[in-house]
Amino acid sequence: MTNAREVVRQRIGRLGERLIGKVVDSDAQVEKELIKEMEIAFQEFGIEARILSVNGLKMDEMNSLEIPLQVRAEKNVYLKEE
């Protein structure tokens, strides 16, 4: 992510961003919220999925990905039974 701090600032304001920035990684906070939104959207469309948040991906100058994977979080999405 390139604008995680700006997104956090918009959601909680500058003071909140400063306080949370000392305690919580803004990239991780945004990722956590994105995973929640993806889970809700997948369930609404009847999609079962496995969502992974990984650490270590980097893009080089040639727009190629370097992939030394370290899984940070994993979420299995199942359909809710009604």
SULWOFEN-V216540 format. One record per residue. N is the residue number from 1. SS is DSSP state (H for helix, E for strand, C for the rest). PHI is phi in degrees with one decimal (* if undefined). OMEGA is omega as a letter, one per 30 degrees, with the letter a starting at -180 (none if undefined). Layout:
[[N,SS,PHI,OMEGA] [N,SS,PHI,OMEGA]]
This chain:
[[1,C,*,a] [2,C,-109.1,a] [3,C,-129.7,a] [4,H,-59.5,a] [5,H,-63.3,l] [6,H,-66.5,l] [7,H,-63.4,l] [8,H,-61.9,l] [9,H,-60.1,l] [10,H,-65.0,a] [11,H,-75.6,a] [12,H,-122.8,l] [13,H,85.1,a] [14,H,-65.3,a] [15,H,-62.9,l] [16,H,-60.1,l] [17,H,-63.6,l] [18,H,-63.7,a] [19,H,-67.7,a] [20,H,-68.8,l] [21,H,-57.7,l] [22,H,-76.5,a] [23,H,-110.6,a] [24,C,-121.3,l] [25,C,-72.6,a] [26,H,-63.6,l] [27,H,-61.2,a] [28,H,-64.4,l] [29,H,-63.5,l] [30,H,-65.7,l] [31,H,-59.1,a] [32,H,-60.2,l] [33,H,-67.6,l] [34,H,-62.9,l] [35,H,-62.7,l] [36,H,-60.4,a] [37,H,-64.7,l] [38,H,-64.1,l] [39,H,-59.7,a] [40,H,-61.5,a] [41,H,-63.0,l] [42,H,-61.2,l] [43,H,-62.7,l] [44,H,-62.7,a] [45,C,-93.1,l] [46,C,73.6,a] [47,C,-102.4,l] [48,C,-94.1,a] [49,E,-150.8,l] [50,E,-126.1,a] [51,E,-105.4,l] [52,E,-118.6,l] [53,E,-108.9,a] [54,E,-117.4,l] [55,E,-108.2,l] [56,E,115.3,l] [57,E,-67.9,l] [58,E,-138.7,l] [59,E,-102.8,l] [60,C,-91.2,a] [61,C,-63.5,a] [62,C,-92.2,a] [63,C,59.6,l] [64,C,-108.2,l] [65,E,-91.6,l] [66,E,-97.4,a] [67,E,-126.0,l] [68,E,-89.4,a] [69,E,-78.8,l] [70,E,-134.1,a] [71,E,-72.0,l] [72,E,-93.3,a] [73,E,-151.6,l] [74,E,-139.5,l] [75,E,-140.8,l] [76,E,-91.1,a] [77,E,-109.7,l] [78,C,-120.9,l] [79,C,-71.5,l] [80,C,-77.5,l] [81,C,-85.4,a] [82,C,-103.3,none]]
